[in-house]
Amino acid sequence: MFLSLADGIRFAGMTRRDFDREFNPDWPTDKDERDVSVDGFGDLRQLAKLPGEIMEEVFEALGKEFRRHTDGRKLGRHLRDMDERSKRDDSRHRRHSPSHEAKMSQTAKNEPALHGAYHWESTTPDRVYLTQPMSKGVVLELTWKQAMDQARRMATHLSGLDLPPKSHIAIFSKNTAWWILADLAIWMAGHVSIPLYPTLTPDTIGAILDHSESRLVFIGKLDGWDDMKDGIPDSLPRIVLPLAPDMDGPTWDAVIAESEPMTESPRRDADEMATIVYTSGSTGMPKGVMVSFGSMAISSRGLAGTLEVSDTDRMLSYLPLAHVFERWIVETTSLIHGFHIFFAESLTTFVSDLRRAKPTLFVSVPRLWLKFQLGVFAKVPPKKLSFMLKVPILNNKVRKKVLGNLGLEHVRFAGSGSAPIPASLIQWYRDLGLELLEGYGMTENFAYSHVSNPGKSRVGYVGTPYPEVEHRISDEGEIQVKGPGSMMGYYKEPEQTAEAFTEDGFLRTGDRGEIDSQGRLKITGRTKELFKTSKGKYVAPAPIENKLVVHPAIELSCVGGSGFPQPHAIVMLSDEARAKLSDPAARTAMGDSLAALLKEVNGSIDHHEQLGFLSVVSESWQIENGFLTPTMKLKRARIEDVYGDQVEGWYEKKDRIVWPD
């Protein structure tokens, strides 16, 4: 619909109240909303039901445009032109031009990241490297000079402890500026860092410290310290980092105050071991993955070349630095390419931390991308948002407002990893103008394996190999990769190391997959997660789980059914959905919605994979209660232990949706 000249003049003089009085009575039904034309201007009556904040901005913009034009038809064409110009502007904004300082990356590909820190210290000493929120709104900024001064002083202290060369020193902390500074100090002093996840149980903490033969531990910012402290032997020397819980031991600030900065800049060889990263332990006791300085450096330079990373980029560090993914994309890459790192203070301040950082690169896990979406839906219902994104005069304004509220308006590369992400969720972010790209990697190859390239991605695929990475599918359907990020081996486990590689040097990933004609890889499940039904058919749970979590009320799902005629799924609802289940009407509506989902999913998979029922559980699956790994992967063994005795009773009920007792 286009407006006449009279309509244009009348609208230009309207107040908001006049507009509502004029258009609200004719607000269409859902069916009308689906059928509405959005050519040019669309039907202005539909604007009356937009959120107030957006409506005020749109109303003001429309008034200005009507005053500039005397013909509604010309205005429609003008608005389409505006929309196209805006899209071109967005495209130009998202292009990235690395600064001249990024040329540092053209040095030897395997030169350790530590040497990059020396480079930025000498060439850009007064530029801010680390931004650390402290408390009560106080934010600390450390320039390259200030950061390296602290690291050098701690390196002097470590060098004076008379530890054997290449001793193992642990870092047990949430992400902070001092996590990275401690790592640098360990490397400068000639030692090897042993990161520990900040959510481990005392038994696992003790086991890793013992297995790694750690000689000292840095203890930093932690939640639940009282429940963890028994894992650290009293006999193990410690240094207490800023923001750590109250405890005995020399503090970082006291140590560096008493130490002179190391004047030399020690070099480390590319083939030296830099760190031992312990796996997240989804299938048992974590294994210690030995990583060299060269593997870390080559992987980061390959990443930076693919994404055109430079010193002008910004990242928010919040995924565990104890995991190779954050260590690779944030710590190592920032040291080599000199970009600015911001840290998050807490979950409650996460959005404000994100807005402070205004990241240009942002990576996360599927669970958080889903939570972002659910947060948007809590403010704007999905149908209404979908409609607004189809109206040319609104779509760019809505996209920018949604991404701006999330703190993602400056992101030029958004990535997802750690677990499969639903194709519909990827498409939802694309509709917002954010191309959410998947990647793939393992602790055993320093996460350097595959990435979706901007403009060349395929939904459901994790992309093509990084430079110098080869991939193939074995006769058994297993994904196998070979590249410069491959580990030196498992610490103290030569037999497991030998089993991890093929005779020609390919890493056995344990994942099943397929490769398309353009070399893009699709993950279809874990080899060890396959189970057999009583009918003798094998089922891969991950693809089915991926279809279930598309539902806005389902946060996590776990498909099982070994030894039963048909598989089933256990689902954990979101906090918002669980809170409504005490209302009988809401519970009935949820049951109907889940039953419809079950029917839809079963209609899209083979008969032997079809789910007999969905079982809704009342527990919240968290890292703290052992259901998730520190990287938020499901611990299937834990789920089977907790619910295994109930499964047979669920089948006997013969209900499509099984509610907790």
N, C-alpha and C positions, 0 to 999 in steps of 0.2 A: 504494500500500500504506500502511495506517495501522498503528501499533503498538498492541498491547494494553497494558493497565495493567501486566501482569507484565513485558512487554518494556521498558516505560518504567522501572520500578523497577530492573530488571536493568541497563539501559544506564546509568542515573544513577550506579551504583556501579562501573562498569567503569574500568579503567586503559586507556591507549592500547594496551598489549600485548594485553590481553583483547579489545579491540575488533578488532584485526588478526587475532587467532586465530579470532575468531568469524566474521568476515565475508570475509576475504581468499580462502578456498578457493572461494567461490561467485561470485567476480568474473565478470561475464558476458562473452560474446564481443562482437565489434563489432556483430553483428546484434542481440544483446540490448540493447546500449547504445543503438542507434537506436530500438528499440521500447519502451524503458522509459517507464513513466508517471512524470511529475514532478508530478502533482496533489498539492498540499499538501506532504507530506514527501518523496515519491518513495521509491525503494528505498535504504535506508540502507547496504546492502551495497556500493553503488557509491562511497560516500564513502571506502572504505578505500584507494583508489588515488589520492587527491588528493595534491598536493605537501605535504610535511610542514609547512611554515610555516602554510599555509592550514588544513590539517587540524587542527593544534593549536588554532587559534582557533575553528574550527567546533565541535570536540569540546568545548571549554570552554563555548561558548555553548549547545550542545545539552544539556549536563549541567545547566546552570542552569535551562533551560526545563523539563526533565523534573522537576526538583525542585520547580518552581513549580506543576506540573500533575499531577493524579492520573489523567488519562485521555488516552490517546494520541490519540483522535479529537478531543478538545477542543484538544489541542496543535496538531494539524494546522490547525484553523481559526485558532488563535491565531497560528501562524506566517504564514498567509496575510494576516492582519490586519497583522502586523508588516511584511510585505513591502510592502503598500499604503501604510502610514504612512511607510515609508522612502522610497518613491518620491515621495510628496507632499513630504516634507522636502527631498529632493534638488531637486525643482522649485522650492520656495521659496528654497533656497540659491542656485539659478542665476538667480533674478530679481535685478534690479539697480536700485538707487535712487541716481541721481546726487545728489551733494551740492550744497549751495547754491552752492558756488564754481563749479560747472559752468555757472551762468547766464551766465558770461562769454561763452559761445558764442552768446548771443543778440545780440551786437553785429553790426555790418555783416558780411554773409557773406563779403565779399572783403577784409576787413581782414587785412593780412599777418601771418603767423605770428610774425614778429619782434616785433610789438607784443604778442602774447600772452606772450612771454618777459618783457617789461617788466611786464606785469600780475602774473604769478606772483612775480617778483622783489620787487615792492612789497607784495603781499598775503600771501604765504606764504614769507617769506625763509628761514625755518629748516627748512622741510620738504625732505626728500631728493628730489632730482630724478634724479640719475645714480648708479648703483652699478657700479663698475668693478673687476673682479678684476685684480690686478697680477701677482704671482707668489708661489709658495711659500705659498699660502693667505692672502696679504694681500689685503684688499678695501678699496678706497677709496670713500667715499661723499661726494658733493658736493651740498650744499643748493642751492636756487635762488640764494641770495645768493652762495655761494661760486662756483658755476658762472658766474653773470653777472659777477662780479668779474674772473674770468680772461678771459672774452670781451671785457669792456670794456677791459682792459689791452691785449689783442692788437689791438683795434680802434684804440686810440690809436697803437700802433706802425704799423699799416698806413696810417693816415691821415697819418703823418709821412714816408712813403716817397716822397711827391711823385709818386704814380702818377696817370695821367689818370682822371677820373671814370668809374665803371662799368668799371674794368679787370677782366680775367678772371684769377681766381686759382684754381689747381687744388688739389684734395685727393686725395692718393694714399695710401690706408691701408685696412686692415681696420676694422671697426666698433669704435670706442672712444668714450669720453666726449669726447675732444678732437676727434673728427671733427665732432660737433655744435657744439662750442664754436668751432672754426675757421670753420664755416659762419656762425654768428652774428656772429663778428668781421668776416668778409668783408662781410656785409650791413650791419652797423652803420657800417662804413667807406665805404659807398656803392658797393661793387663787386659782381661777379657770380661765383658759385662754379662750378667745373668739376670735378665728381667723376670719378675714374678707378677702374675695377674693380681690385681688388688682385691679380688673377690674369692681367693682360695680358702679352703678349709685348713685348720691347723695341721692336720695330718699330711695334706698335700704340700703345704709350705715346708714342713720339716723334711719330707721326702726329697723335694727338689734341692733344698739347701744341702742336704747330705749327699745326694747323688752327684751334684755339681761340684762338690768339694769347695764351696764358697768360703773365702777367708775373712770376708767382711760384708756387711749389708748396709745399704742406704735405706732408711725408712722414712717415707714421706706422708703425704696426704692420704688418709684412709678412712673409710666408713666401717664401723664395727670393729675397731681395733681390739676391744676387750675380748671379742670372740676369736681373734686371730693370733694374739700375742704368744699363746702357748706353743705355736709352731716354730718360733724362733728361739734357739737355745740361748740360755743366759751366757754361755761361754763364747758365743760368736760376737766379735766386736761390731759395733754399729756407729753410724753417724746419722743424726736426726736432721732431716731436711726441713726447711720452712713449710708451714701449714700442716705439719705432722701433729698427731694427737700428743698430749702430754705424756712424756716418758723419760726415763733416765738415759743418759748418754750424751756425748759431745755433740753440739749442734753445728750445722753447716756454717752459720754466721760466725760462731766463735772460732771455728777451725780456720776459716779464710782470713779472719782478722789477725790471726797469729802467724799466718804463712805469707811468704813473699811469692809473687807471681813467677811461674816458671818462665825463664827468659828464652830458652831454646824452643823450637817448634818440632818436636820429635816426629819422624816419618814412620809410617807403618807399611809393611809390604802387602801387596795385593793378595798374596796367597796365605797370609797370616789369618788365624781365626780371630774374628772380631767379637763374636757373641755366641752364646748358646741359647736358643729360643725353645722353650718347652711347649709342646703342642697343647691344645686346649683340653685334651683328655676326654673326648666324647665317647671313646670306646675303652677307657681304662686308664691306667697310670700314664701320665704324660711322658713323651719321649723327648730327649734333648737333641735338638737339631743344631749342628755346628755350621755356622755361616762365616764365610771369609769376607775380608774387607773388599776384595775384588768383586765378589758376587753382589754385595750390597751396592757398590758403585755402578757397575754395569747395568744392573736392574733399574736403578734410579735414572741413569742417563737415557736408557731406552724409553722409560716412561716419559721423561721430560721432552725427548724428541718427538714422541707421538702426540703429546698434548700441548706442545709449544710452551712449556713452563719457563718462566723467567723470574727475575728478582722483583718484578712488579706484582706478582701474584700474592694472594692472601689465603690462608687456610685456618680453620678452627680445629684444634686438636682435642678430641673427646673420646674417640674409640681407643681402646687400651694400647698404649705404647709397648706393652709387653707382647703384643701380637705383631707378626711380621708386616701385616697390611699397613698399620699406622706407622710403624718403624720405617717402612719403605717409602710410602707416599708423602709422609709429613717430615719425619726427622731427617732421614738420609737425603731426600730430595731437596729439602730446604738448605741443608749444609752445602750441597753442591751448587745449587742455583740461587741461594740467597734470599728467598722470599720470606715474608712476614708471617709468623705463627702467633695465633691467639689461642688462649686456653679457656675452657668453660669452668665456671665456678661450681655449679651444681645443677641438678635436674630442674629445680624450680626457677633457676635463672637462665636456663639454656637458651630460650628464645631471645632474651636481651643480650646474652653473650654472642649469639649468632648475628644479631643486628649490629653489635659493636664491631664485629669482625668484618662484616660485609664481604664474605669470602668470594673469591673468583673461582676457586676449586672447592668442591664439596663432595665428600663421599660418605656413604652410610650403609646400613644394613636394611634389608627389606622391612623388618619390623618397624623401624623408625620412619621409613618412607610411608608406610601404611598409617602410622600414628599421625603424621603430618596431614594426610588426607582426611582421616577421621576428625581431626581438629577443625579442618575447613568445613566439613559437612555439619559439624555441630553448630556452626554459625550460619551457613547457607546450605539448604537442602540440595542434594545432588541434582534433582530435576531443574531446580531454579538456576543453579550454577551452569548446568549444561545449556540451558536456554540463553543465558546471558553471554556465554562464549560464542554463540552463533549469531549474535546481533553485531553487525560491523561497527556501529558507533560505540558499542560497549566492550567488545571483546578485549581490545588491547588495554583499556583502562582496568577491566576486571583482572586480567592476567597480572598486570603490574601490581595491583593492590594485593592480590592473594600472595604472590611471590614476595612482595615487600613485607607483608605481615609475617611471613615465615623467615625473613632475613636472607632470602635467596635471589633477590632481584639482580645482583651483580654476577651471579654464577655463570660461567661460560662452559664449564665442564662439570656435570653431575654424574656421579658413579654409584653403583650398587654392587655389593659383593657379599661373601660369606654364606649365602643361601640363595635358592631360586626366588625370583620375584615374579608375581603374576603379570602376564602380558597386558591385562586390562589396566593395571596400575601404571605400567610404563606409558601406555597410551594416554592415561589421564594426565600425567605430567607433561606429555607432549602437547596436549590440548592447551595447557597453560603456557606453552612456549619454552618448556625446559626439557631438553632432550636427555632423558635419563638413560645412561649407558651402563650395560652390565660388563663385569670383568670376571676373571677366573684365575685362581692361583692357589698355592698351598704353602704351608710353612716350609715344606721341603724344597721349594724353589723360590723362596723369598717373595712369594705372591707374583712372580714375574712369569706370566704364561700367556694369557689372552686378554684382549680388550675390544669392545665395540668401538669402531671408529665413527666419529661424527659424520652424519650424512650417509653412512654405509651400513648402519646397524640393521639387524633383523630381529624383530621382537621374539623373545624366547631363546635367542642365541647369545652366547657370551663373547662373540667376536672372533677375530683372527689372531694368530700368534704375534707377540711382540717381536721386534727385530732380533734376529739370531736365535729364535725359538722354533723348533720343529715339533710337529705333532702327528699322531697317527692313531688309528683304532686297531687294537689287536684282534685276532681271530675270535677271541672270547667276548669282544665288544668293549674292552677296557680302553679308556683314554690313556695314552702314553706320551710324555713330552720330554724334550731334551733342550736345555738352554743354559746360558751363563749364570742363571740364578740358582742352579742346583746346589744342594747342600754338600758339605764335605763328608757328611755321614751322621749317624746317630751316635751321640757321646757314649762311649763304653759298650756299644752294641754292634759289634762287627757283623754278626749273623743277620740282624735285622737290616743293617745297611745293605748287605749283599742282596737280601730279598727285595729291597725297595727298588732295585735297578735291574734292567734287562742286561743281557750279555753285551749289547752294543750301546749301553749307556743311557737308555731312556728310563725316565722315572715312571714307575707304576703308580698311577694316581688312585686306583681303587674306585674311580668313577666310571660310569658307563656313559657313552655318548655317540654322536654321529656328526659328520662333517658334510656341509652342503657344497655345491659346485663352486662357490666363491671362497671356500676355505674357512667358513664360519662354523664354529663349534657349538653344539647343543648338548647340554648335560641332561641325561635321561634318568639318572639315579645313581645310587651307590651299589657297587657289586655286592657288598656284604649286607645291604639292606633288603635285597630280594628275599621274598619268602614264598613258600609253596602252600597252596590251599589243599584241602583234603581231596580235591578233584585232580590234584597233580599239576595244577597250573601255577606258573610263577607270576608274582605281582611286584612291580616296582612302586613303592609308596610315594616317592617325591612328586612325580607329575600329578598324582591325584590330590595330594595335599595342596599343591599349588593352585588347583582349581577351587578348592574349598575356601582358602583364605581370601578369595576375591570378595566374599560376602562381608559387608561392612561391620557385622557384629562378631565375626570370627577373627581372633587375633592369631591363634596357633592351632595346628591340627596334626594328628599323628595317625597314620593308617597302619593297621595290623590285621591279623587274622590267620596266622600260620596254623595249619591243621584244621581250620574250619571251612565249610563249603564256600562261603563268600567273605570277602574282606569287610572290615568295619572301620570307622574313623572316630577317634576321640577328639573332641574339639574344646578349646578354651575360649570363652567369649571375652570381649573387651570389658574393661571396668564399667563403662557406661551401660553396656547391655546387661551385665550381671546385676547391676544395681536396680534394674527395672523388673527383674523376674519375680519379686515379691508381690507384684500386682498381677492378679489372675488374668486380667484382660491382656496385659502386656506379654505375659508368658504364653498365652494362647496364640497371640499374633506372631511371636517369635517362633513358636513351633511350626506354624503355617509357613513362615518364611524359610525356615531351615528345611522343611519337607520339600518345598519348591526347589531349593538349591540341590537337595539330594537327587531329585528327579532330573534336574538339568545336568548335573555332573554325570549321573549314570547313563544318560542319553548320549554322552560324548566319549565314552570309553568302551572297551571291549567287554563282552558279557562276563568273562571270568574275573574282571577287575571291578565290576559293579558292587557298590557298597550295600551291605544288608541294612545298615542303620548308622545314625550319628549318635554318639553318646556325649552329652554335655556334662562337663565336670565342674565342680564348684571351686576347686583349688585354682590358685593363680600360679602358673609355671614361671618361676624366676630363677636367676642365677643363684640367689641366696639359699633357696630350698632344694637346689640340686637338680632341677629339671632342665636347666639350660647351661651350656658351657659359657665361659667368659666372653665368647664371641657370639653368644645368643643362638647357638645351634641346639636343637633338641637332643637330649640324652635319651635315646630310645630305651636303653636298658633300665633307666630309672623309671620311665613311664610304665614299662612292662612289670617292674617290681611292685609299683604302687597299685596298679589297676588289674594285674594279671588274674587275681582270684575272682574278680567281678565279671570278667568277659563272658564266661559260659552262661551266667545268669542273664546278661544282656541279650544274648542270642535267644534264650528261652522265652523272653518277654515278647519277642516278635513285633516290637514297636519300631516304627521308622525313626522316631526321635526318642531317645532314652534320657530321662531327666535324673539328676542326682537325687538320692533318697533324702 
